[in-house]
């Protein structure tokens, strides 16, 4: 009997063949993933750059908002007022010759603004005055201002004389507006003037020490005349 025919032969595709074809895992850990499954360095760099750009944009926006919030709002500016000063009127004509023997006569002005003295005469405007005069000033256009001046012995007599017009003196127009203005000798206030304006005839009366003054003229010009009068 041939025993060679009875022997069992293992097919080539059996378990031992499979074990021979199966790769064994490396001793240090799992198998390394294939190259196409690993993140490449270019993709990681792109994400980092994008994140940095977003952070930069946010920082700029925050800085702009904070700057606008803290910056003070400029207040509206008002242009300075413009003051226009008209030139003072100049005297018209030549002052008339007049007596200038006393200190009071010499102190009385020959011109006041556009007004020029045309005459000077003695008057009797108060009881027993030391000196008493009436001066007439003209503006060359028909306007006239008369000034009654009385020098007395005391301040009280001067105040009384200022309320007693000289003979022929005009009263202010009815309905005139009366204003009280200070009388100054330099920087010192020495009295109060009563100035009536607004009518055809205006009157300014005041005292300066022992001297009383009363100026009568156009109602729209008498206040300026008083303010420019040097005594």
Secondary structure, 3 states (H helix, E strand, C coil): CCHHHHCCCCCCCCHHHHHHHCCCCCCCCCCCCCHHHCCCHHHHHHHHHHHHHHHHHHHHHHHHHHHHHHCCCCCCCCCCCCCCCCCCCCCCCCCCCCCCCCHHHHHCCCEECCEEEEEEEECCCCCCCCEEEEEEEECCCCCEEEEEEEECCCHHHHHHHHCCCCCCCCCCCCCCEEEEEEEEECCEEEEEEEEEECCCEEEEEEEECCEEEEEEEECCCHHHHHHHCCC
